[in-house]
Structures are given as structure tokens and as C-alpha cells.
Amino acid sequence: MALPVREEWFDAEEVKPGLHVITEPDTHALILSNAWLVRGRDRDLLVDTGNGIAALRPFVDGLRSDPTKPLIAVATHEHQDHAGGLWEFDDRIAHPSDAAGIEHPSPLIRGTDVWPAVADAMASAGFPVTDLLLTAVPSPGWNADTFLPRGTIPTRLVNEGDRIDLGDRAFEVLSLPGHTPGSIGLWDAEDGTLFCGDVVYAEDPLIDQAPTSDVADYVATMRRLQQLQVRIAHAGHDRSMDSPTMVQRCTEYIEHRTGSPSG
């Protein structure tokens, strides 16, 4: 059966002045990711870029008060649902450990694209993987059988401690491996804001069963996040979290994987 067409592919919500969350509502929970648009004085910041199913740049520019202002796009990690639209942007940032996966992405559009252990984790959490990870298409001619995510080469590679400066605020890059080797967070210590990608989010499951994942690294990252003085964490999926929620999620993960809340 042909899927309906959703020509306005993206939704956006202004979380607070200067911050929008962008989603793709007709995607399966596994790839229903958050992209975060942050307004800066001298340049704007886009944290993650969705699946690459439809053109993101025009939608993002429609949300910006000044579409001519420089725009930095950051991929928190290599997976399609976060880096699929990165190629559309001139200033593209990622961690070197995930650069190859961004240049040569793996498709994540059909149930058969999902790693079996990840499919099992999604099913256990109440989100069984479907044959097609979409409930609509972005245009009448769009064909899931021929869709391939478009790779790109990051224009800047960042590591722990590097800064992304917007003029009136700056974000420190945190290396947070576990979900992927090159997973990063963006940390504004002055404001207590963390953009954490797929490292931690408010609902299950946390994905550490993928071939890109490493449980020991993930546990170490969770221990680190337990100590971070976070006011709010904006995740790559699900709702944002206050500090007690994030710490609880980290503690639960450590206990699950090690048998002890402290690891």
C-alpha cells in the first residue's frame, strides 16, 4: 500500500527563545531523532541533522531570524538519524572516530537495515521494528527502495575540550564514547546546558547493542555524566531532562551493565 505524502516533512517547536527542536514525525521511534537549532549572536548552531530523507536546510533557514548568518552543523555521532542531512551544510563538524561512518553511512530506513540486537531492544521497550521505518513519504516520487543516505566529509574534526563559539556563548566538546566511538556532547558550563546526542535520553532503550557500541566505554561515559553539573540535557531522542533525571538514567544504566550503581 502506498504511503501518504507529508510535504512539510519536519516539525519544529520553539523550546525557549533562541532554541528550536526539529523532528520528523512520520519516522519510527528508532530514527525519530531531535535536531536542535541554537541561535547565536555571530553564528547559529545546528546540533544533528536528521535522516536526510527530505531537504533540511531550507526548513532550518525558515526558522532563523537571519538566514544569512553563518550556520555550524554538528553531528553528535555517525548514525543516519543524526548525520543524514549533514551534507547540506557548508560548516560540518564531527569527531574523527565517526568521520568514516559519516562519509560512508549505513542506511537505516527498513527493518532489515536494523541490527538484530537493536531490533530486539526496541521490541522489548514496546517499539517493534517495522518493515519500513516510515509512516509517510516526503514527496510523491520518493522511493524507499532507492533511498540511500548521502555521505559527506566533515569540514572540521573536533576532540575533547575543543570549543564551538557562537559569539555570545560557547560550547565545549565532550568526548562521550559508548554508543559510537566518536559520540560527543556539547557543553555550556556557564548555562548548565548539555546537548548529549544518543549518549543518554529520558526513555528506554539506550542503544549499546549496535556494532558501533562498546559497553565498557558507555559505563565510563555514564560515570562521567553523573558528575557533570547539568541544569538541562537536550537529548538526541525523547524529551529533555533535568539533572536528577539524567543522573538517574546514568545510574540505572551502570547498575544494569555492572550490577552496581557505582560500577
C-alpha positions in Angstrom: 0.0 0.0 0.0 1.3 3.4 -1.0 2.2 5.7 2.0 0.7 9.1 2.3 2.7 12.1 1.3 3.8 14.6 4.0 5.1 17.5 2.0 6.0 19.5 5.2 8.3 16.8 6.4 9.7 18.4 9.5 8.1 19.8 12.6 9.6 22.4 14.9 8.9 23.6 18.4 10.4 26.7 20.0 11.5 25.3 23.3 12.5 28.7 24.5 13.6 31.9 22.8 16.6 31.1 20.6 16.2 27.3 20.8 14.1 25.1 18.5 13.8 21.3 18.4 13.2 19.8 14.9 11.7 16.4 14.4 10.5 14.1 11.6 7.1 12.9 12.9 6.5 10.2 10.3 9.6 8.2 11.3 9.7 5.1 13.5 10.8 5.7 17.1 14.2 4.2 16.4 15.0 7.1 13.9 12.7 9.8 15.3 15.6 12.0 16.4 15.9 15.5 17.6 17.8 18.2 15.8 18.5 21.3 17.9 18.8 24.8 16.4 20.6 27.3 18.7 20.6 31.0 17.9 23.9 32.8 18.5 25.0 36.4 18.2 27.6 35.8 15.4 26.6 32.4 14.2 23.9 29.8 14.7 24.4 26.2 15.7 22.5 23.1 14.5 23.1 20.0 16.7 22.3 17.0 14.5 20.7 16.9 11.1 18.1 14.2 10.9 17.8 11.3 8.5 18.4 13.1 5.1 15.0 11.9 3.9 14.0 15.5 2.9 15.9 18.7 2.5 16.6 20.1 5.9 18.5 23.3 5.1 15.5 25.3 3.7 13.4 24.4 6.8 16.2 25.4 9.2 16.7 28.7 7.4 13.0 29.4 7.7 13.3 29.2 11.5 16.3 31.6 11.7 15.9 35.3 12.2 18.8 35.9 9.8 19.3 33.1 7.3 22.4 34.8 6.0 24.2 34.4 9.3 26.9 31.7 9.4 25.5 28.3 10.5 27.5 25.5 12.1 26.1 21.9 11.8 27.4 19.3 14.2 26.8 15.6 14.1 26.9 14.2 17.6 27.7 10.8 16.0 27.7 8.9 12.7 24.3 7.2 12.6 21.9 8.2 9.8 19.2 9.7 12.0 21.7 12.2 13.3 24.1 12.8 10.4 21.9 12.1 7.3 21.4 15.8 6.5 24.9 16.9 7.4 26.0 17.2 3.7 23.6 20.1 3.2 25.7 22.5 5.3 28.9 24.3 4.5 30.4 24.1 8.0 30.2 20.5 9.2 31.7 19.3 12.5 32.2 15.7 13.8 34.6 13.7 15.9 37.4 11.9 14.0 36.4 8.5 15.2 33.0 8.8 13.5 34.2 10.6 10.4 34.4 7.5 8.2 30.9 6.5 9.1 29.6 9.9 8.2 31.4 9.8 4.9 30.1 6.3 4.1 26.8 6.0 6.1 24.8 2.8 6.6 21.2 3.1 5.6 18.6 2.9 8.4 15.2 3.0 6.6 13.9 -0.6 6.5 13.6 -3.2 9.2 16.2 -5.2 7.5 18.7 -2.3 8.0 18.4 -2.6 11.8 21.0 -4.6 13.6 19.2 -7.7 15.2 20.2 -6.9 18.7 19.0 -3.3 18.4 15.7 -4.6 16.9 15.3 -6.9 19.9 16.0 -4.0 22.3 13.4 -1.8 20.6 10.8 -4.5 20.7 11.4 -5.1 24.4 10.8 -1.4 25.0 7.5 -1.5 23.1 8.7 -0.2 19.7 8.8 -3.3 17.4 10.7 -2.6 14.2 8.5 -2.4 11.1 9.3 -3.4 7.5 9.6 0.3 6.6 10.7 2.8 9.3 8.3 5.4 7.9 4.6 6.1 8.0 4.7 8.7 5.2 7.0 9.9 2.4 8.2 13.5 1.8 7.1 13.7 -1.9 5.1 11.7 -4.4 8.2 10.5 -6.2 10.2 9.5 -3.1 11.1 5.8 -3.2 12.3 3.9 -0.1 13.7 1.2 -2.4 16.2 3.6 -3.9 16.9 5.8 -0.9 20.5 5.9 0.4 21.7 8.3 2.9 24.2 10.8 1.4 27.6 10.8 3.0 29.9 13.8 3.4 33.3 14.7 4.7 33.3 16.9 7.8 35.0 20.3 7.3 36.2 20.3 10.9 37.1 17.5 13.3 36.8 18.1 17.0 38.1 16.4 20.1 37.6 16.7 23.8 38.0 20.3 25.0 37.5 22.0 21.6 35.1 24.9 21.6 32.3 25.9 19.3 31.9 29.7 19.7 28.6 31.4 18.7 29.8 34.9 19.8 27.6 35.3 22.9 28.1 31.8 24.2 30.4 28.8 23.5 30.1 25.1 23.8 32.9 22.8 24.9 33.1 19.4 23.1 32.9 16.4 25.4 34.1 13.1 24.1 31.4 10.6 25.3 32.1 7.2 23.6 29.9 4.2 24.1 27.0 4.5 21.6 29.7 5.1 19.0 33.4 5.6 19.4 33.0 9.2 18.3 29.9 10.2 20.2 30.2 13.8 21.5 28.3 16.2 23.7 28.2 20.0 23.5 28.5 21.5 27.0 27.8 25.1 28.0 29.1 25.2 31.6 28.0 28.7 32.3 24.4 27.9 31.5 24.4 24.2 32.6 23.2 23.1 29.2 24.3 19.8 27.6 23.4 18.6 24.1 24.1 14.9 24.6 23.1 13.2 21.3 22.4 9.4 21.9 24.6 9.1 24.9 21.6 9.3 27.3 17.9 10.0 27.0 14.9 10.0 29.2 13.2 6.8 27.9 14.3 3.3 27.2 16.0 1.8 25.4 19.5 3.1 25.4 21.3 1.5 22.4 24.5 -0.2 23.3 23.9 -3.3 21.2 25.0 -1.9 17.8 28.3 -2.9 16.2 29.4 0.7 16.7 28.8 0.4 20.5 31.1 -0.5 23.4 29.6 -1.2 26.8 32.8 -0.6 28.8 33.1 2.9 27.2 29.4 3.5 27.8 29.7 2.8 31.5 32.7 5.1 31.8 30.8 7.8 30.0 27.8 7.4 32.3 30.1 7.7 35.3 31.4 11.0 33.9 27.9 12.3 33.3 26.9 11.5 36.8 29.4 14.2 38.0 28.5 16.9 35.4 26.7 19.8 36.9 23.9 19.8 34.3 20.9 22.1 34.5 19.2 20.6 31.5 20.2 18.0 28.9 18.8 18.1 25.4 19.0 14.6 24.0 19.0 13.1 20.5 15.7 11.4 21.2 12.7 11.9 23.5 12.2 14.8 25.9 14.9 16.9 27.6 16.0 16.1 31.1 16.8 17.9 34.3 19.8 16.9 36.3 18.1 14.4 38.6 16.5 12.6 35.7 19.8 12.4 33.8 21.7 11.2 36.8 19.0 8.6 37.5 19.2 7.3 33.9 23.0 7.1 34.1 22.8 5.3 37.4 20.3 2.8 36.1 22.5 2.1 33.1 25.6 1.5 35.2 23.6 -0.8 37.5 22.2 -2.7 34.6 25.5 -3.3 33.0 27.7 -3.8 36.1 25.3 -4.9 38.8 26.2 -1.9 41.0 25.1 1.8 40.8 28.7 2.8 41.1 30.1 0.3 38.7 
